[in-house]
Amino acid sequence: MFQVLLSQCHRFRALVLLGRFLDMGPWAVDLALSVGIFPYVLKLLQTTTPELRQILVFIWTKILALDKSCQVDLVKDGGHVYFIRFLNSAEAYPEQRAMAAFVLAVIVDGHRRGQEACIEAGLIQVCLKQLHGFTQNEAQTEPLLLQWLCLCLGKLWEDFTEAQTIGLQADVPAICAPLHSEPQPEVRASAVYALATLLDVGFDSFRDGIGGDEECDDVEKNRAEMIIIKSLLNVVSDGSPLVRAEVAVALAHFAFGHKQHLKSIAAAYWKPQPNSLLNSLPSLANIKGTGSGNIVSSQIGPLTAMVRDGRVSTSSPLATAGIMHGSPLSDDSSQLSDSGILNDGVSNGEVNHSRPKPLDNAMYSQCVLAMFTLARDPSPRVASLGRRVLSIIGIEQVTKSVKPAGNSAWPSDPANSSSTPSISGLARSSSWLDINGDIKVTGFNWEMILTGHMALTFRTPPVSPPRQNYLAGIRRVCSLDFRPHLMNSPDSGLADPLLGSASGSERSLLPQSTIYNFSCGHFCKSLLTASDDSEELLAKREEQERFALEHIAKCQHSSVSKLNNNSQIASWDTRFETGTRTALLQPFSPIVIAADENERIRVWNYEEATLLNGFDNHDFPEKGISKLCLLNELDDSLLLVASSDGNIRIWKDYTLRGKQKHVTAFSSIQGHKPGMRSLNAVVDWQQQSGYLYASGEISSIMLWDLDKEQLVNSIPSSSDCSVSALVSLQSLSHILIYVK
């Protein structure tokens, strides 16, 4: 093949064959590199033949997905310019430009010379021009390209002040902010990452209140940080744990740079004194918009009614401003350790700054409350990140407020089955009440790559096979567990080693973003072939459909009077000490899921009266079950557990003892009425549309799209009364009934 590559007339076909070979897996890339393919494909980057561009970008995508070390040779030979030109090409399809953005992101990842070379070649301007064009154009944009433009920018100015300055001068916060409402969680998380890496501007000068001499530059940095933080706070309650995890990482870096002032605010919350900041803390209700960061101090009112027993009152402006959904911490964490809180310029309840505060108290208050929210996030990973953020500003006790995970749901069984935050989940099927649709399976070939029509959807990574039209909808939920080959860091979702230049051991302990590592996994997988299990899933679905039709017909011809025989009635003891609160039957198997008020879940085979599995829904002290729902009954169903506080948790493999896995979690209710101590959430799931409706002690009904992991609407109810019951018609997706 090497000899063929040297032949101009056969070069294209040889490269196509090489691309197909590399797509077979990491072993193929390893083999190709071991026999010396690298210098050949590196030399080909100097050619100007248009027809070779797409295939060369694909080949380098597969190589760099496995071996990041090639970045040095690429920059040395000027290969980065080839990919920048391709990214800026209007003729290239979005999927192909996304590959070029990936290659460039790897080139600059932790490589200062690569960052400098790409900046000199105008990569920032190329990426921002395309992002700006997408935000101005309402037409559908390829999400993978948006995702990698953001990741490329984030890597380009990560720990690189000169690049960050260029980005801020180009008004990056305003360009990236609209991406926070994109339907793909990966795009939203990548946009958060791009903004978060800009927070390192002024990192050293802001830390511990030590300022520089350039006050003008500080003012600009303060203004930029204000805009970025406000933008990030808008997605603290995003429906995707992947997005919220990135927000938590961003706030951790912000907290480290501003910890002196954040500690002051936290100290005021927990240690109220006559002359403390408690009496001058601003109300979040006074903060409007994302423009000016100047809030008049005369608007700041007392907060004596806000803090009761060391907790933020639910009737305070801080609790109702959309950041918090109740008290920031549990009852058992109201006692706070003094270590580390009243240091760094805090004395006798007063703050002594060596320079003017970078931001005002109102913004710091919002940040502290956002940190509290993340520390109590229903997703275990996000909650861990949130507690680490709070520990940075001295709230040590919060990290101890959550009990160790256990399995009290098993009666008289000490086996541990703590939830494993893990992989995939949602690939929405139609409701088994609606089983019509045509099945069309398309093949995959190289021509689709060359023409820009990729058969595989560019979701990252595609753990579920492509679905037909009638299967479209809720896809797998993002996971932070993926470990691509090119990354050598333990992907715990908490603390990865810093790739850039670490400025001190304290900073190196900060949690690091995982969206880049996670996203790289897409290119490690085959892009040219379909998943082998698609036929198996379709066969299983058809079998479930036949089962449903047969039993629907049987029920239509049956009579209620025929159920007098006790053999047709199953009964058993669920063994809940507090009694069964709710139960749910699986439609295609003799399985019932039951839950008690303490959110213990038990799964039974009612024909054999045997306990299949049992686990705790969560480990927070506040308990209360609202509803159980099944998602995707026609496929491998998922279990949705709604808590009384509005938190939603979704589980997979819940019938396997000790092997249940936490798929995703989010808070379905955004804010509640002043004075309400409990949300008393009510929810209903609509399989056909993929919507989750949620309400409770609020004056609106929240509409969540679980495919997008996003709040798509807030429907005002007819009065201020609370909603006590909620049901949506499964056969008519636009009909919703609620009871006040």
HELIX and SHEET records of a PDB file:
HELIX    1   1 PHE A    2  LEU A    6  1                                   5    
HELIX    2   2 ARG A   11  LEU A   22  1                                  12    
HELIX    3   3 PRO A   26  SER A   34  1                                   9    
HELIX    4   4 PHE A   38  LYS A   43  1                                   6    
HELIX    5   5 LEU A   44  GLN A   46  5                                   3    
HELIX    6   6 PRO A   50  LEU A   52  5                                   3    
HELIX    7   7 ARG A   53  LEU A   66  1                                  14    
HELIX    8   8 CYS A   70  LYS A   76  1                                   7    
HELIX    9   9 GLY A   79  LEU A   87  1                                   9    
HELIX   10  10 PRO A   94  VAL A  108  1                                  15    
HELIX   11  11 ARG A  112  GLU A  120  1                                   9    
HELIX   12  12 LEU A  123  GLN A  136  1                                  14    
HELIX   13  13 PRO A  143  LEU A  156  1                                  14    
HELIX   14  14 THR A  161  GLN A  169  1                                   9    
HELIX   15  15 VAL A  172  CYS A  176  1                                   5    
HELIX   16  16 ALA A  177  SER A  181  5                                   5    
HELIX   17  17 PRO A  185  ALA A  196  1                                  12    
HELIX   18  18 THR A  197  ASP A  200  5                                   4    
HELIX   19  19 PHE A  203  PHE A  206  1                                   4    
HELIX   20  20 ARG A  207  GLY A  209  5                                   3    
HELIX   21  21 GLU A  215  LEU A  233  1                                  19    
HELIX   22  22 PRO A  241  GLY A  257  1                                  17    
HELIX   23  23 LYS A  259  TRP A  270  1                                  12    
HELIX   24  24 LEU A  277  ASN A  279  5                                   3    
HELIX   25  25 LEU A  284  ASN A  286  5                                   3    
HELIX   26  26 SER A  297  GLN A  299  5                                   3    
HELIX   27  27 PRO A  317  THR A  320  1                                   4    
HELIX   28  28 ASP A  331  SER A  333  5                                   3    
HELIX   29  29 ASN A  361  ALA A  375  1                                  15    
HELIX   30  30 PRO A  380  ILE A  392  1                                  13    
HELIX   31  31 GLN A  397  LYS A  400  5                                   4    
HELIX   32  32 TRP A  446  THR A  451  1                                   6    
HELIX   33  33 ASN A  469  LEU A  471  5                                   3    
HELIX   34  34 SER A  505  SER A  508  1                                   4    
HELIX   35  35 ILE A  515  CYS A  524  1                                  10    
HELIX   36  36 SER A  534  GLN A  556  1                                  23    
HELIX   37  37 VAL A  560  ASN A  564  5                                   5    
HELIX   38  38 ASN A  566  GLN A  568  5                                   3    
SHEET    1   A 2 VAL A 307  ARG A 308  0                                        
SHEET    2   A 2 ARG A 311  VAL A 312 -1                                        
SHEET    1   B 2 VAL A 346  SER A 347  0                                        
SHEET    2   B 2 GLU A 350  VAL A 351 -1                                        
SHEET    1   C 5 THR A 420  PRO A 421  0                                        
SHEET    2   C 5 LYS A 661  SER A 667  1                                        
SHEET    3   C 5 ASN A 647  LYS A 652 -1                                        
SHEET    4   C 5 LEU A 638  SER A 643 -1                                        
SHEET    5   C 5 ILE A 625  LEU A 631 -1                                        
SHEET    1   D 4 THR A 580  LEU A 585  0                                        
SHEET    2   D 4 ILE A 591  ASP A 596 -1                                        
SHEET    3   D 4 ARG A 600  ASN A 605 -1                                        
SHEET    4   D 4 THR A 610  ASP A 616 -1                                        
SHEET    1   E 4 VAL A 682  GLN A 686  0                                        
SHEET    2   E 4 TYR A 691  SER A 695 -1                                        
SHEET    3   E 4 SER A 700  ASP A 705 -1                                        
SHEET    4   E 4 GLN A 710  PRO A 716 -1                                        
SHEET    1   F 2 ALA A 725  SER A 728  0                                        
SHEET    2   F 2 LEU A 736  VAL A 739 -1                                        
END                                                                             
